[in-house]
Amino acid sequence: RHDRLLQFYQHLGCEVKPKVKIQYINNNDGETYRKIPMILQVNSSCNQKTQHQASMLGAQFLPVQLLEATGHRVGLDDSSCFLGEQDAARRRIDWLLVDHGAGRIQFRTTVGHYLRADEFGHCSAVEAQDDLCFYFLYRVSDEGSAGDDYESEQVRRMELWMLQSAHGGFLTIDGQSLACSEAPSFWQADDRALSLTCTSDTPHRRQHYRRYWANQTVVYVQEMKQLYLPFELAKITLRQALNLVDAVPCHPYSVQRK
């Protein structure tokens, strides 16, 4: 694991800092860790090879955890590129969010694999990147949380992300694994925990509840009680009632793709 991580950061253009001793750290968890100071040279005096490696990621990448709504890590069905049992490997995947600019991002593992989404919506980790390893990032602001001040910290924390693959699908979770769906799926970004959580929350759902919270007054509740509690709106048969239930959408707050 040490050699893989060292080679990964060297591939990004980092070098082991010269004349610095390696520190050994014990966190009382039964494991001993090595702390290796590294440097990244990005000035004009760098040689051509180092400049090329340092510019691969645009010098903008962050470690990120991809989480379910329950807080558990999300993995891949295809874990053949990782060692160990499939379930254990699914939990060990550590991701890097790589920003290539112009709204294009990538997800890479700390062992150098790329998250690839094919035309059927299946996601896998591959060693060689291609156009299917890029995703378009769409950020949906929650302007209602702080007026019209889009730059406020509260708005940024409440915004939702959509991650669209090259084939037009949206990155989501199918069971406990990453996949792509035709319907838009939303992720909640947490810059403090460095995580992306797949959520059932949508802009439609937020607008719906915001409207009801704004109108939830004592007078409104009393009016609704007078309207519905007498059960005098209509008289219908059981079959008619069931037909009305069939017309109610299963996911009223979902966003349909246009």
C-alpha positions, 0 to 999 in steps of 0.5 A: 500500500505504501509503494502504491500511494508513493507512486501515485503522488509521484505520478501527480508530480510530487517528489519526496522531500530531500534530506528529510527523515521518514517518520513512523506514527502509531495511532494505537490501532495496531498499525504503524504508518509512515509519514513521508514529506513530499513537495510539488514543484510548479514554478517555471524552473521545473523540468518538462516532465515535472511540468507535464505531470503537475498539469495533469490535474490542473493542480486542483484535486481533493480527497472525497468520500462518496456516501449513501444517505445512511452515511456508509461508503459507496463502492462498485459492483466491479471490484476485480481491480482491488484485492480482497473480498468484494464487500471489503474492497467496496468499502476500501475505495478512496476517491479523489475529485479532480477538477479539469475546469469548464465544469468537467471533473473526474473521480480517481482512486488513490491507486490510479484507477478512473471511475468510468460510466458506460452507455448502459449506466454501469460504473467501473474502475479502469486503469486507462482513462477515456472520454467516458471517465469525465463527468459534467458538474451541475450545481443547483443553488438553494437561493431560498435559504439565504435570499438572493445572495448566491455567494453566501456560505449558507447557500453554498452548503445547501446547494445540490450537485448533479453529475452527468456522464458522457452518455447523458446519464446521472451518477447515482446509487443503485443498491450500494454501488455507483451507477448512472440513471436516466433521471437526474440524481442529486448529491449533497456536498460537504466541504467540511467532511470532504464528502458527497452524499447521494440524497433523495432531496430535490429542488422540487421537494425543497420548494414544496416544503418551503411554500408550506412552511411559509403558509403554516399558520394557525388560521390556515390549519383551522381552515384545513380542519374545517374543510377536510375533517367533516368528510363531506367533500364527496362520496365515492366507491372503494374502486373509485378511491383506489383509482384516485390513488393510482393517479398519485405519483410514487415520487412526487418530488423527482425531477424528470429528464427533458 
